[in-house]
Each structure stands twice: as structure tokens, then as C-alpha cells.
Amino acid sequence: MSGAGVPPATKPMAWRRERVAVGGDEGIGGHERDSADRHIDAWGDELPWLDPVQEAIIVRLAVLGRHLTQARRAALAGGGLEHGQFKILLALRRGGSPYVASPSELADRLGLTRGALSARLGPLERAGLIERDAEPGHDRRRVRVRLTAAGDAAFERHAVTENQGEAALLATLDPDERRTLADLLRKLVIEASR
């Protein structure tokens, strides 16, 4: 359930009326039924207060979130990277050329402790994806982390693979539908961020 709070217990037949309005036996808008429709059907008689449209939105967002997470993991595994390692390459790349940051800057960007970051940097350095060197004009205690050409290439390969998977998922929507969905999701993200 989407956790809408304590429901009013006064509309035992509201579910049946709403189900017909939402799409009846074909799903919303007469489209092919999906797992969200089956989920709503399963709970409809048990929870007559359940708003089927709200539940359909929340369940579908959760399904898509799981799908994207699994696709991301598969893309990373295919490239030989772990999620935490990719996040470091991403943070360096996002910082802009020359793709250099101090360990403390990286830890802050990633929400990691310095120790957790250090444990992730070692394998990346051994793989030649990053380099750690002393900051110019300082002793060895001031270190910089630099994305190498190999690290940049690994980032690009993964980012392209991930983008292709996302594009394939969204290909079912025409450009206007994509813009509408992006605008609606922006409203939800803004509300969730308050």
C-alpha cells in the first residue's frame, strides 16, 4: 500500500465505483493490464477506502524504480564496476575538467566517511581508473584524486549503456508524452523535497 494514512471507513462501495472509473477489467484507459492493476484488484475488496488511482501511481513508480536499479546493476556488472566505484567516477566526472577532487570533497559529494571513501579508492587506483597524487605546492598529506583516461573511458561505457537502457524503456512514449511525464514527475520531486 502507498500508506495514505488512516482511511475513512465510510465508503465500502467506493472501490467498485472507482475501479470502473479507473478502467474496469482492461486497466486504466482501456490499456493492457499490468502488475499494478492486479495489485489493486487484490486489495480492492479488503480495503474499500483505497484510492485505486493513487495506488496505481505509487505501485508503478516503485516497479519502475526497481527496474531501473536492476538495469543499472546489470550494466555495472557488464563493465566490471561496483556501484560505489561507479559513483566515484561519476563524482569526478560531474566536477568538470580536469576531473580532479580532494578526498574530502569526494567524500562530501558522495555522503561517505573518509574511511569508506579510502576503501573504495584503492581498487579503482589498482585498476588504473584513478590516480592519487600530492597537491602541487603541498606535501604528501594534501592528496588529489584524478580520473585517468581509462577511468573516463569506463565511465563513458557505463553511462552510454545505462542511457541506452533508459531510452529503450522510454521508447514506448512519444515526445509529448515524455515531456508531460517529466513535468509531472518534477512536481512530485519538488513536493517530496519540501
N, CA, C and O of each residue as an XYZ file, in Angstrom:
776
protein
N       0.840     -1.191      0.000
C       0.000      0.000      0.000
C       0.874      1.239      0.000
O       2.024      1.210      0.438
N       0.326      2.291     -0.483
C       1.079      3.528     -0.571
C       1.137      4.257      0.754
O       1.858      5.248      0.872
N       0.400      3.800      1.761
C       0.486      4.390      3.083
C      -0.165      5.747      3.181
O       0.439      6.681      3.710
N      -1.358      5.881      2.697
C      -2.032      7.165      2.665
C      -2.533      7.600      4.036
O      -3.143      8.663      4.156
N      -2.292      6.807      5.065
C      -2.745      7.188      6.384
C      -3.991      6.416      6.768
O      -4.356      5.439      6.112
N      -4.629      6.849      7.813
C      -5.822      6.170      8.291
C      -6.988      6.528      7.383
O      -7.310      7.706      7.230
N      -7.625      5.534      6.782
C      -8.691      5.795      5.820
C     -10.032      6.031      6.486
O     -10.267      5.577      7.606
N     -10.907      6.738      5.800
C     -12.269      6.821      6.297
C     -12.936      5.469      6.084
O     -12.784      4.861      5.024
N     -13.665      5.000      7.074
C     -14.282      3.676      6.986
C     -15.717      3.763      6.480
O     -16.527      2.876      6.753
N     -16.028      4.805      5.759
C     -17.434      5.042      5.437
C     -17.827      4.801      3.996
O     -18.970      5.099      3.647
N     -16.974      4.289      3.139
C     -17.352      4.129      1.748
C     -17.089      2.708      1.270
O     -16.221      2.518      0.417
N     -17.785      1.717      1.770
C     -17.483      0.351      1.398
C     -17.669      0.063     -0.088
O     -17.035     -0.861     -0.597
N     -18.496      0.798     -0.799
C     -18.709      0.524     -2.216
C     -17.905      1.466     -3.110
O     -17.970      1.367     -4.336
N     -17.153      2.374     -2.506
C     -16.391      3.327     -3.303
C     -15.401      2.620     -4.216
O     -15.165      3.070     -5.337
N     -14.823      1.527     -3.754
C     -13.846      0.799     -4.554
C     -14.454      0.341     -5.873
O     -13.844      0.524     -6.926
N     -15.631     -0.243     -5.835
C     -16.259     -0.757     -7.061
C     -16.512      0.385     -8.047
O     -16.257      0.245     -9.243
N     -17.016      1.515     -7.541
C     -17.267      2.653     -8.428
C     -15.964      3.173     -9.012
O     -15.882      3.464    -10.205
N     -14.928      3.292     -8.150
C     -13.640      3.799     -8.611
C     -13.014      2.853     -9.619
O     -12.436      3.302    -10.609
N     -13.118      1.550     -9.386
C     -12.497      0.585    -10.286
C     -13.059      0.724    -11.690
O     -12.315      0.668    -12.669
N     -14.328      0.899    -11.787
C     -14.935      1.082    -13.105
C     -14.435      2.378    -13.726
O     -14.135      2.424    -14.919
N     -14.346      3.441    -12.910
C     -13.881      4.724    -13.432
C     -12.415      4.658    -13.850
O     -12.018      5.331    -14.801
N     -11.599      3.854    -13.152
C     -10.179      3.758    -13.449
C      -9.925      2.939    -14.703
O      -8.914      3.162    -15.368
N     -10.769      2.028    -15.046
C     -10.522      1.284    -16.263
C     -11.150     -0.092    -16.277
O     -10.987     -0.834    -17.246
N     -11.856     -0.444    -15.234
C     -12.560     -1.720    -15.222
C     -11.633     -2.892    -15.426
O     -10.552     -2.953    -14.839
N     -12.051     -3.812    -16.250
C     -11.301     -5.040    -16.437
C     -10.148     -4.896    -17.417
O      -9.350     -5.823    -17.555
N     -10.035     -3.770    -18.099
C      -8.952     -3.594    -19.055
C      -7.794     -2.797    -18.495
O      -6.734     -2.763    -19.121
N      -7.938     -2.163    -17.364
C      -6.888     -1.290    -16.848
C      -7.214      0.154    -17.206
O      -8.187      0.434    -17.906
N      -6.395      1.049    -16.719
C      -6.628      2.480    -16.920
C      -6.630      2.809    -18.402
O      -5.714      2.429    -19.132
N      -7.651      3.510    -18.840
C      -7.740      3.964    -20.221
C      -7.921      2.850    -21.229
O      -7.692      3.057    -22.421
N      -8.332      1.660    -20.777
C      -8.527      0.552    -21.693
C      -7.232     -0.097    -22.142
O      -7.244     -0.904    -23.071
N      -6.109      0.235    -21.503
C      -4.808     -0.317    -21.872
C      -4.624     -1.708    -21.275
O      -5.378     -2.136    -20.401
N      -3.618     -2.390    -21.764
C      -3.249     -3.698    -21.252
C      -3.016     -3.613    -19.750
O      -2.417     -2.655    -19.260
N      -3.493     -4.618    -19.023
C      -3.344     -4.635    -17.568
C      -1.915     -4.992    -17.184
O      -1.231     -5.723    -17.901
N      -1.476     -4.471    -16.054
C      -0.128     -4.748    -15.568
C      -0.173     -5.208    -14.116
O      -1.249     -5.416    -13.556
N       0.990     -5.365    -13.519
C       1.058     -5.848    -12.140
C       0.390     -4.886    -11.163
O      -0.126     -5.322    -10.134
N       0.388     -3.583    -11.461
C      -0.279     -2.613    -10.583
C      -1.784     -2.844    -10.593
O      -2.428     -2.769     -9.546
N      -2.350     -3.122    -11.762
C      -3.784     -3.417    -11.828
C      -4.115     -4.651    -10.996
O      -5.108     -4.671    -10.270
N      -3.280     -5.675    -11.106
C      -3.528     -6.909    -10.339
C      -3.370     -6.651     -8.842
O      -4.114     -7.206     -8.034
N      -2.413     -5.819     -8.474
C      -2.214     -5.442     -7.069
C      -3.470     -4.742     -6.530
O      -3.946     -5.055     -5.438
N      -3.985     -3.815     -7.294
C      -5.167     -3.068     -6.876
C      -6.370     -3.997     -6.773
O      -7.153     -3.894     -5.828
N      -6.523     -4.898     -7.731
C      -7.610     -5.873     -7.674
C      -7.535     -6.703     -6.397
O      -8.551     -6.961     -5.751
N      -6.327     -7.117     -6.041
C      -6.146     -7.973     -4.869
C      -6.538     -7.268     -3.581
O      -7.021     -7.905     -2.645
N      -6.336     -5.964     -3.528
C      -6.618     -5.228     -2.306
C      -7.967     -4.522     -2.308
O      -8.413     -4.045     -1.264
N      -8.609     -4.449     -3.434
C      -9.842     -3.687     -3.543
C     -10.946     -4.107     -2.594
O     -11.592     -3.259     -1.978
N     -11.167     -5.395     -2.470
C     -12.239     -5.859     -1.587
C     -11.844     -5.746     -0.116
O     -12.696     -5.551      0.751
N     -10.567     -5.869      0.149
C     -10.087     -5.812      1.531
C     -10.019     -4.388      2.066
O     -10.219     -4.152      3.257
N      -9.736     -3.450      1.182
C      -9.537     -2.058      1.599
C     -10.443     -1.149      0.768
O      -9.982     -0.517     -0.183
N     -11.709     -1.081      1.116
C     -12.642     -0.309      0.300
C     -12.317      1.184      0.238
O     -12.816      1.882     -0.645
N     -11.504      1.678      1.145
C     -11.114      3.093      1.156
C      -9.943      3.389      0.222
O      -9.614      4.552     -0.013
N      -9.314      2.343     -0.311
C      -8.128      2.510     -1.143
C      -8.452      3.303     -2.402
O      -9.382      2.966     -3.135
N      -7.681      4.354     -2.647
C      -7.826      5.141     -3.865
C      -7.051      4.413     -4.957
O      -5.820      4.417     -4.926
N      -7.727      3.789     -5.921
C      -7.021      2.973     -6.913
C      -6.109      3.773     -7.829
O      -5.092      3.245     -8.281
N      -6.429      5.005     -8.114
C      -5.559      5.812     -8.971
C      -4.271      6.142     -8.217
O      -3.177      5.994     -8.762
N      -4.397      6.585     -6.975
C      -3.217      6.865     -6.156
C      -2.353      5.624     -6.033
O      -1.138      5.689     -6.218
N      -2.972      4.494     -5.723
C      -2.225      3.253     -5.550
C      -1.551      2.834     -6.847
O      -0.418      2.352     -6.824
N      -2.227      3.009     -7.978
C      -1.637      2.661     -9.273
C      -0.387      3.491     -9.537
O       0.616      2.972    -10.027
N      -0.447      4.770     -9.215
C       0.720      5.647     -9.420
C       1.882      5.193     -8.552
O       2.997      5.026     -9.044
N       1.631      4.994     -7.276
C       2.694      4.642     -6.338
C       3.298      3.279     -6.677
O       4.519      3.121     -6.666
N       2.457      2.307     -6.975
C       2.969      0.972     -7.320
C       3.795      1.037     -8.599
O       4.860      0.424     -8.678
N       3.325      1.760     -9.583
C       4.074      1.851    -10.845
C       5.405      2.580    -10.662
O       6.406      2.196    -11.266
N       5.427      3.618     -9.841
C       6.701      4.285     -9.558
C       7.675      3.313     -8.884
O       8.863      3.300     -9.206
N       7.174      2.503     -7.954
C       8.024      1.528     -7.273
C       8.534      0.468     -8.247
O       9.708      0.101     -8.202
N       7.668     -0.022     -9.121
C       8.077     -1.026    -10.114
C       9.153     -0.457    -11.032
O      10.154     -1.121    -11.301
N       8.955      0.766    -11.511
C       9.947      1.391    -12.387
C      11.259      1.647    -11.656
O      12.332      1.491    -12.238
N      11.186      2.035    -10.397
C      12.398      2.231     -9.602
C      13.190      0.941     -9.475
O      14.412      0.942     -9.628
N      12.499     -0.165     -9.195
C      13.180     -1.464     -9.110
C      13.778     -1.847    -10.462
O      14.907     -2.334    -10.530
N      13.026     -1.627    -11.529
C      13.515     -1.961    -12.873
C      14.792     -1.189    -13.186
O      15.767     -1.772    -13.662
N      14.796      0.109    -12.923
C      15.974      0.928    -13.210
C      17.172      0.519    -12.353
O      18.304      0.512    -12.837
N      16.934      0.182    -11.095
C      18.013     -0.267    -10.219
C      18.623     -1.561    -10.730
O      19.845     -1.699    -10.762
N      17.782     -2.512    -11.130
C      18.287     -3.780    -11.658
C      19.046     -3.577    -12.965
O      20.089     -4.195    -13.178
N      18.532     -2.715    -13.841
C      19.212     -2.442    -15.113
C      20.567     -1.784    -14.865
O      21.543     -2.092    -15.550
N      20.629     -0.879    -13.884
C      21.883     -0.205    -13.540
C      22.902     -1.209    -13.023
O      24.073     -1.164    -13.399
N      22.450     -2.121    -12.154
C      23.355     -3.150    -11.624
C      23.884     -4.047    -12.738
O      25.067     -4.389    -12.764
N      22.995     -4.424    -13.661
C      23.417     -5.281    -14.781
C      24.440     -4.564    -15.665
O      25.416     -5.170    -16.107
N      24.215     -3.279    -15.919
C      25.162     -2.507    -16.737
C      26.508     -2.409    -16.036
O      27.550     -2.528    -16.680
N      26.501     -2.195    -14.726
C      27.749     -2.115    -13.974
C      28.483     -3.445    -13.988
O      29.694     -3.489    -14.200
N      27.750     -4.526    -13.762
C      28.378     -5.845    -13.746
C      29.015     -6.153    -15.099
O      30.095     -6.739    -15.166
N      28.344     -5.756    -16.166
C      28.884     -5.970    -17.507
C      30.164     -5.191    -17.745
O      30.989     -5.587    -18.568
N      30.335     -4.088    -17.032
C      31.534     -3.265    -17.176
C      32.572     -3.525    -16.111
O      33.619     -2.877    -16.098
N      32.301     -4.468    -15.209
C      33.265     -4.815    -14.175
C      33.367     -3.825    -13.035
O      34.346     -3.848    -12.289
N      32.378     -2.952    -12.879
C      32.393     -1.965    -11.798
C      31.337     -2.298    -10.755
O      30.295     -2.875    -11.066
N      31.624     -1.928     -9.522
C      30.623     -1.973     -8.474
C      29.950     -0.600     -8.405
O      30.495      0.403     -8.867
N      28.760     -0.582     -7.819
C      28.000      0.666     -7.752
C      28.800      1.783     -7.090
O      28.866      2.893     -7.617
N      29.405      1.500     -5.942
C      30.170      2.518     -5.218
C      31.357      3.032     -6.014
O      31.704      4.210     -5.928
N      31.983      2.151     -6.790
C      33.103      2.573     -7.627
C      32.622      3.501     -8.737
O      33.239      4.530     -9.012
N      31.526      3.130     -9.363
C      30.990      3.976    -10.427
C      30.631      5.354     -9.885
O      30.858      6.361    -10.556
N      30.069      5.409     -8.673
C      29.692      6.698     -8.092
C      30.907      7.614     -7.934
O      30.784      8.831     -8.076
N      32.071      7.043     -7.644
C      33.279      7.862     -7.530
C      33.664      8.412     -8.896
O      33.979      9.595     -9.026
N      33.640      7.551     -9.921
C      33.940      8.029    -11.276
C      32.942      9.108    -11.691
O      33.315     10.110    -12.300
N      31.688      8.896    -11.360
C      30.633      9.870    -11.675
C      30.893     11.200    -10.977
O      30.761     12.260    -11.589
N      31.261     11.147     -9.700
C      31.501     12.383     -8.942
C      32.685     13.152     -9.513
O      32.657     14.381     -9.577
N      33.722     12.435     -9.927
C      34.869     13.108    -10.530
C      34.484     13.727    -11.871
O      34.853     14.865    -12.161
N      33.754     12.989    -12.677
C      33.363     13.480    -13.993
C      32.407     14.669    -13.873
O      32.526     15.646    -14.612
N      31.469     14.579    -12.948
C      30.493     15.653    -12.755
C      31.153     16.950    -12.333
O      30.630     18.032    -12.603
N      32.305     16.851    -11.669
C      33.013     18.047    -11.219
C      33.614     18.856    -12.356
O      34.064     19.981    -12.137
N      33.631     18.309    -13.563
C      34.158     19.025    -14.715
C      35.657     18.839    -14.876
O      36.356     18.409    -13.959
N      36.123     19.175    -16.061
C      37.537     19.038    -16.387
C      38.348     19.926    -15.440
O      37.954     21.066    -15.196
N      39.431     19.451    -14.919
C      40.252     18.292    -15.275
C      39.912     17.026    -14.490
O      40.753     16.131    -14.401
N      38.721     16.917    -13.923
C      38.235     15.714    -13.227
C      39.125     15.358    -12.039
O      39.608     14.233    -11.915
N      39.325     16.335    -11.181
C      40.182     16.190    -10.004
C      39.415     16.705     -8.792
O      38.684     17.692     -8.879
N      39.590     16.025     -7.661
C      38.990     16.491     -6.402
C      39.827     15.973     -5.249
O      40.554     14.989     -5.380
N      39.714     16.646     -4.127
C      40.367     16.140     -2.917
C      39.505     15.013     -2.347
O      38.304     14.958     -2.613
N      40.108     14.118     -1.570
C      39.307     13.063     -0.946
C      38.167     13.615     -0.086
O      37.080     13.037     -0.054
N      38.407     14.721      0.606
C      37.335     15.270      1.442
C      36.190     15.809      0.581
O      35.023     15.661      0.945
N      36.514     16.440     -0.567
C      35.457     16.897     -1.483
C      34.655     15.711     -2.011
O      33.426     15.756     -2.050
N      35.348     14.659     -2.412
C      34.656     13.463     -2.920
C      33.766     12.848     -1.846
O      32.616     12.498     -2.110
N      34.298     12.720     -0.644
C      33.516     12.128      0.445
C      32.251     12.948      0.695
O      31.175     12.385      0.894
N      32.379     14.271      0.687
C      31.216     15.136      0.892
C      30.200     14.971     -0.245
O      29.001     14.864      0.010
N      30.669     14.951     -1.485
C      29.766     14.790     -2.635
C      29.003     13.477     -2.579
O      27.844     13.396     -2.986
N      29.678     12.441     -2.063
C      29.086     11.099     -2.059
C      28.404     10.743     -0.746
O      27.765      9.695     -0.645
N      28.533     11.600      0.258
C      27.930     11.306      1.563
C      28.612     10.148      2.270
O      27.960      9.359      2.953
N      29.931     10.048      2.105
C      30.702      8.963      2.709
C      31.635      9.505      3.771
O      31.978     10.687      3.773
N      32.046      8.620      4.680
C      33.117      8.978      5.596
C      34.435      8.911      4.824
O      34.497      8.296      3.760
N      35.473      9.531      5.345
C      36.779      9.488      4.678
C      37.293      8.050      4.608
O      37.913      7.657      3.619
N      37.036      7.269      5.653
C      37.475      5.871      5.671
C      36.776      5.033      4.611
O      37.413      4.232      3.927
N      35.467      5.216      4.476
C      34.715      4.460      3.463
C      35.178      4.838      2.062
O      35.288      3.981      1.185
N      35.447      6.121      1.855
C      35.935      6.559      0.550
C      37.289      5.941      0.254
O      37.521      5.448     -0.850
N      38.182      5.966      1.230
C      39.520      5.424      1.040
C      39.464      3.952      0.637
O      40.232      3.507     -0.216
N      38.556      3.201      1.251
C      38.417      1.782      0.914
C      37.952      1.591     -0.533
O      38.294      0.588     -1.160
N      37.190      2.525     -1.061
C      36.721      2.435     -2.453
C      37.767      2.927     -3.447
O      37.791      2.482     -4.595
N      38.621      3.835     -3.017
C      39.617      4.388     -3.933
C      40.702      3.367     -4.288
O      41.185      3.339     -5.420
N      41.079      2.534     -3.324
C      42.164      1.573     -3.542
C      41.951      0.688     -4.771
O      42.823      0.643     -5.638
N      40.823     -0.017     -4.874
C      40.604     -0.871     -6.054
C      40.560     -0.080     -7.366
O      41.019     -0.568     -8.398
N      40.013      1.131     -7.329
C      39.972      1.954     -8.540
C      41.373      2.368     -8.962
O      41.690      2.415    -10.151
N      42.208      2.667     -7.972
C      43.587      3.044     -8.290
C      44.355      1.849     -8.843
O      45.089      1.988     -9.822
N      44.197      0.681     -8.232
C      44.882     -0.524     -8.719
C      44.428     -0.891    -10.132
O      45.209     -1.438    -10.910
N      43.167     -0.591    -10.466
C      42.649     -0.869    -11.807
C      43.053      0.198    -12.814
O      42.771      0.064    -14.004
N      43.710      1.256    -12.348
C      44.159      2.318    -13.239
C      43.064      3.285    -13.643
O      43.214      4.012    -14.625
N      41.949      3.307    -12.896
C      40.834      4.189    -13.236
C      40.946      5.561    -12.579
O      40.347      6.530    -13.044
N      41.714      5.635    -11.499
C      42.006      6.916    -10.841
C      43.474      6.931    -10.469
O      44.134      5.892    -10.443
N      43.974      8.115    -10.185
C      45.315      8.290     -9.622
C      45.187      9.179     -8.397
O      44.354     10.085     -8.350
N      46.021      8.906     -7.412
C      46.124      9.785     -6.250
C      47.525     10.357     -6.245
O      48.509      9.620     -6.307
N      47.611     11.677     -6.172
C      48.928     12.307     -6.116
C      48.873     13.522     -5.199
O      47.801     14.004     -4.835
N      50.046     13.996     -4.841
C      50.137     15.149     -3.943
C      49.682     16.400     -4.669
O      49.941     16.586     -5.858
N      48.998     17.252     -3.922
C      48.564     18.525     -4.485
C      49.792     19.396     -4.717
O      50.648     19.492     -3.838
N      49.898     20.038     -5.890
C      51.085     20.864     -6.164
C      51.289     21.920     -5.081
O      50.351     22.581     -4.632
N      52.560     22.051     -4.679
C      52.898     23.059     -3.681
C      52.648     22.613     -2.252
O      52.831     23.400     -1.323
N      52.228     21.356     -2.051
C      51.970     20.841     -0.707
C      52.712     19.519     -0.526
O      53.183     18.913     -1.488
N      52.800     19.096      0.714
C      53.437     17.808      0.950
C      52.439     16.675      0.690
O      51.311     16.913      0.260
N      52.862     15.471      0.952
C      52.076     14.275      0.620
C      50.750     14.198      1.385
O      49.878     13.406      1.028
N      50.591     15.014      2.433
C      49.344     14.957      3.204
C      48.173     15.570      2.463
O      47.024     15.272      2.791
N      48.422     16.415      1.478
C      47.355     17.015      0.667
C      47.291     16.255     -0.654
O      48.109     16.469     -1.548
N      46.324     15.381     -0.761
C      46.222     14.490     -1.914
C      45.073     14.913     -2.811
O      44.061     15.435     -2.345
N      45.246     14.680     -4.101
C      44.163     14.871     -5.074
C      43.845     13.530     -5.705
O      44.716     12.672     -5.855
N      42.590     13.364     -6.070
C      42.163     12.171     -6.798
C      41.827     12.627     -8.211
O      41.046     13.556     -8.413
N      42.436     11.951     -9.189
C      42.268     12.347    -10.583
C      41.689     11.174    -11.373
O      42.128     10.034    -11.224
N      40.707     11.469    -12.205
C      40.154     10.484    -13.127
C      41.163     10.280    -14.258
O      41.575     11.249    -14.897
N      41.568      9.029    -14.513
C      42.502      8.740    -15.600
C      41.733      8.587    -16.913
O      40.502      8.554    -16.929
N      42.482      8.496    -18.009
C      41.842      8.260    -19.311
C      41.077      6.941    -19.278
O      39.987      6.846    -19.841
N      41.636      5.923    -18.626
C      40.948      4.631    -18.515
C      39.680      4.764    -17.664
O      38.656      4.151    -17.964
N      39.762      5.570    -16.600
C      38.591      5.795    -15.761
C      37.506      6.545    -16.498
O      36.321      6.244    -16.353
N      37.909      7.522    -17.290
C      36.946      8.280    -18.093
C      36.280      7.361    -19.116
O      35.073      7.451    -19.343
N      37.063      6.481    -19.729
C      36.505      5.542    -20.706
C      35.539      4.571    -20.032
O      34.490      4.252    -20.593
N      35.885      4.097    -18.829
C      34.993      3.189    -18.095
C      33.683      3.899    -17.747
O      32.601      3.325    -17.869
N      33.800      5.155    -17.312
C      32.597      5.939    -17.019
C      31.732      6.066    -18.271
O      30.527      5.821    -18.219
N      32.338      6.445    -19.391
C      31.600      6.627    -20.650
C      30.887      5.340    -21.080
O      29.714      5.367    -21.453
N      31.605      4.220    -21.024
C      30.991      2.938    -21.414
C      29.754      2.655    -20.584
O      28.706      2.291    -21.118
N      29.880      2.824    -19.271
C      28.734      2.549    -18.409
C      27.608      3.545    -18.651
O      26.444      3.156    -18.748
N      27.944      4.819    -18.748
C      26.914      5.853    -18.931
C      26.164      5.628    -20.244
O      24.944      5.788    -20.292
N      26.874      5.261    -21.304
C      26.222      5.006    -22.592
C      25.311      3.791    -22.503
O      24.186      3.816    -23.000
N      25.798      2.724    -21.868
C      24.984      1.509    -21.711
C      23.726      1.802    -20.907
O      22.632      1.372    -21.272
N      23.887      2.535    -19.811
C      22.736      2.890    -18.975
C      21.759      3.768    -19.751
O      20.547      3.570    -19.668
N      22.272      4.725    -20.496
C      21.414      5.610    -21.287
C      20.624      4.826    -22.340
O      19.448      5.109    -22.571
N      21.257      3.860    -22.967
C      20.566      3.053    -23.971
C      19.406      2.278    -23.342
O      18.329      2.182    -23.930
N      19.627      1.729    -22.149
C      18.555      1.016    -21.454
C      17.404      1.931    -21.081
O      16.238      1.558    -21.210
N      17.732      3.128    -20.620
C      16.689      4.100    -20.264
C      15.915      4.538    -21.501
O      14.691      4.669    -21.461
N      16.638      4.765    -22.609
C      15.976      5.170    -23.855
C      15.044      4.070    -24.347
O      13.956      4.353    -24.849
N      15.467      2.816    -24.206
C      14.621      1.697    -24.632
C      13.340      1.646    -23.798
O      12.258      1.390    -24.327
N      13.468      1.890    -22.500
C      12.289      1.903    -21.628
C      11.327      3.010    -22.038
O      10.117      2.791    -22.100
N      11.856      4.194    -22.316
C      11.010      5.346    -22.638
C      10.544      5.373    -24.091
O       9.726      6.217    -24.456
N      11.045      4.475    -24.915
C      10.680      4.461    -26.333
C       9.186      4.219    -26.553
O       8.651      4.550    -27.611
N       8.531      3.657    -25.578
C       7.090      3.415    -25.705
C       6.279      4.707    -25.644
O       5.100      4.718    -25.997
N       6.909      5.798    -25.196
C       6.241      7.099    -25.104
C       6.666      7.981    -26.270
O       7.828      7.971    -26.676
N       5.714      8.747    -26.806
C       6.093      9.707    -27.849
C       6.698     10.938    -27.172
O       6.600     11.070    -25.952
N       7.319     11.843    -27.935
C       7.987     13.006    -27.314
C       7.075     13.851    -26.422
O       7.507     14.311    -25.365
N       5.830     14.061    -26.831
C       4.916     14.844    -25.993
C       4.622     14.128    -24.681
O       4.563     14.761    -23.627
N       4.438     12.815    -24.739
C       4.196     12.044    -23.514
C       5.409     12.102    -22.585
O       5.260     12.203    -21.367
N       6.590     12.037    -23.157
C       7.813     12.128    -22.343
C       7.885     13.474    -21.620
O       8.174     13.531    -20.425
N       7.619     14.556    -22.358
C       7.658     15.888    -21.731
C       6.599     15.998    -20.632
O       6.867     16.540    -19.559
N       5.407     15.487    -20.899
C       4.343     15.532    -19.898
C       4.741     14.739    -18.662
O       4.575     15.213    -17.537
N       5.266     13.532    -18.865
C       5.697     12.708    -17.740
C       6.813     13.402    -16.964
O       6.788     13.419    -15.733
N       7.784     13.970    -17.660
C       8.886     14.677    -16.988
C       8.353     15.839    -16.152
O       8.816     16.059    -15.033
N       7.388     16.581    -16.683
C       6.814     17.715    -15.943
C       6.043     17.246    -14.712
O       6.158     17.844    -13.643
N       5.265     16.187    -14.858
C       4.501     15.667    -13.724
C       5.432     15.123    -12.644
O       5.212     15.356    -11.455
N       6.459     14.404    -13.054
C       7.405     13.874    -12.077
C       8.163     14.996    -11.381
O       8.471     14.882    -10.195
N       8.471     16.079    -12.094
C       9.127     17.231    -11.465
C       8.270     17.759    -10.319
O       8.786     18.052     -9.241
N       6.954     17.881    -10.551
C       6.064     18.360     -9.490
C       6.138     17.456     -8.265
O       6.164     17.942     -7.134
N       6.171     16.146     -8.483
C       6.244     15.208     -7.363
C       7.591     15.312     -6.652
O       7.645     15.272     -5.423
N       8.667     15.443     -7.405
C      10.002     15.536     -6.798
C      10.102     16.822     -5.974
O      10.655     16.801     -4.874
N       9.585     17.923     -6.479
C       9.598     19.188     -5.740
C       8.815     19.036     -4.430
O       9.268     19.467     -3.370
N       7.649     18.425     -4.525
C       6.832     18.220     -3.309
C       7.539     17.313     -2.318
O       7.525     17.574     -1.115
N       8.159     16.245     -2.816
C       8.857     15.311     -1.922
C      10.074     15.947     -1.280
O      10.505     15.522     -0.208
N      10.632     16.961     -1.924
C      11.848     17.622     -1.409
C      11.546     18.692     -0.368
O      12.468     19.217      0.257
N      10.296     19.019     -0.175
C       9.945     20.083      0.786
C      10.051     19.621      2.196
O       9.791     20.393      3.119
